[in-house]
């Protein structure tokens, strides 16, 4: 019986995940590439990469949920600190 959610072609398995959620290539806050699963999880939770979640959301969660976003200067400062660490 053919399973409509997955099939195999020469040892390649293709899965049709009906629960798949799209994510952009770049963080809408800092514009860096969403480069790993933690970034994708953060994007689905709070619409930014994991670094931005750590730098901005965790410290301002209530404001974030109300629509606040960091200024360009705050983003640049956080980005400089990320490079140092």
N, C-alpha and C positions, 0 to 999 in steps of 0.2 A: 504494500500500500504506500502511495506517495504522500509524504508529509508536506503540506503546503507551506509550512513555516521554515523549512530548511531543505536543502538538497545538496548533493555532492557532485563535483565535476573534477575528475582526475585528482583525487586527494585534496581538493579545495572544498571546504564546506561553506556554503553561503547560507546565512541565517536571516530570515525575514522577521525582524523584531518589531512586533506591533507596538511595543512600549518605548520605542526609540524617541528621544527628544533631541532636536537639533540644537547646536550651539554655534556661535560665530567663530571665526578664526582668531579674532582679536578681542581683547578685553575692552568693553565700552568705556571704561574709566581711564585706564592708563595706556591703552592702545598697544599693549604688548601681546604677543602670540599666546593663546591658550595652549600650553604645551604639554599638559599631562592630565591624568584623570582627576587629580585634586582640583585643577583649574576648572574642569568641566563640571565637577560636583558643585563647586562654589558658584559657577555661573548659573546652574539650575536653581540653587538656593537663593542667591542674592544678586544675581546678574552682574558679576564681576569675577576676576581671577582670584586665586587663593591669596596672593600677595596683597591685593587691594582689600580683600576681606579682612586679612590680619591687620593691615595698616589703618583702614578707615571704618569698616563695618563694625568690627568688634568693639571699637572705642566709642562708636556713635550709633549703636544699633537702632535706638528709638528714632533718632533723627533720620537715619538711613531709610527706615521703613516709611517715614513720612515724606520721603522724596529728596532729602538733602544729599548733595554730592560734593566732594572736595573741590577746591579751586585748582586751577592749573598750577599755581605755585605750590600748593600742598602736595599735589601729585608729583611734581618735579623734585621736591625735597625728599619725598618718600622713595622715589626712584633712585636718587643719588645714594641714599642710605642702603638700599638693596644691593647696589653695586659694590659697596664697601664690605658688606657682610658676606 
